[in-house]
């Protein structure tokens, strides 16, 4: 069994490395929420759910600036073999606040900055910068 979030992040990282305009990954609500957060923070151009051969897929359009991907780093923090949780007063700071960490909280997925404002902690899914 593979980690679907890690597979999504790897697909985005690989597509950005070869400057592909978009990437298709199998659809899941959690992946769509991660894509929504990436869109809100300016890391991707847009995303949408599409159906190819009766299979729901998530199409993510990558964002580039000057021929370089806006996403310079993207990695999984909490893994199925080793979960990593952060309390509200110990939220991660990514690249001196130039990046974001995506957390799974009791109120849904949000960035480390949103979780700090809401006073929530949770599982640290990944870091983007």
N, C-alpha and C positions, 0 to 999 in steps of 0.2 A: 504494500500500500504506500503510495506516495503522498506527499504533503501538497494539497492543491494550492495553498497560498504561495508556497515556495515555487511551485511550478509556474504560477502566474507571474511572480516577480522575475523569475529567470527568463520567461518569454519576453517580458517587457525589456529587461536588461539586454538580451541578445538582439532584439529588434532595434533597439536604440544604438547598439554598437555598429550595426551595418546600415544605419539611417533608413530603415524601412518606415514608410509613412503610417502604417497601422499594423496591429497584431490581433489575431483571433485566438481566443481561449474558450474553453468550455464554460458555460454560464452557471453561476451560482449567486445567490443573493449576497453572500459575504464578499465575493469578488466584485460585485457591482457596487457595494458600499465602499470598498477600498478605492475603486475607480472614481467614485463620486468625491471622495476626499482628495484624491490626486487632482481632479479637475478643479475643485474649489480652491486649491492651493497653487494652481497654475503649473502643474507638472505635466499635464496632458492637454491636448486640444479639445477632445470630446470623446464620449463613449456612447454605445447604444447596444441593445440586444438585437441580434439578428438570428434568423433560422436558416441553416444550410443542411439539406438532406434530412429534414425533420429533426435536427439536433439544435437546441438553443445554444448560441455562442455569444460571447461578449466581444464586440469590436471596439478596440481602443486605438484612437488616433494619437500618435505621439507628437510632441511639440519640440520644435528645433529653433535655435537662435544662432544665426551666423554659421549654419551648417553643423553646429554641435547640438547634441541633445540637451534639453533643459535638465533632465535627470542625470546627474553625474555619479550618484551612488544610490543603490537600492538593495537592501539586504534584510533577510529574515532574522528576527531576534529570538522570539519564543518559538521553539520547535516542538513537534509532538513528543520527542524523546526528552526534552528539557524545557519545561514551561518557565517563563520569566514574568513575574508580576511586580508591579510598582505601586507603592502606597502613594496617597495624594501629596505627601510632603517629600517624596523621593522620585518624582517623575523625571524621565530622562531628558537631557538637553542635548540636541543633535547639532553638531558643528557650530557651536557657539550661537545657537538659535537661528542659524541660517538654513536649517533643515527641519523636518518634522518627524515625530514618531507617531505611528498609528496604534491606538490602544483600543482594546475591547473592554468596555465598561458595562456597568449594570444599566446604563441608559443608551447603549448602542456604541457603534464605532465612532471615535473622534480622535482628533490630534492631541498631542501632549499639551498644547497651549489651551485648547478648549477644555480639556480635563482639569487643568490647573484652575481655570476660571470657575468651573462647576464644582471644584473641590472633590474630584473623584480620582480613584486609582483604578487599576485593572491590568489585564494581560497586555504586554507590549508585543504587538504582532510584528512590526517591521519599522525600519528607519529609512527615510528618503531625504536626499540632499542633492 
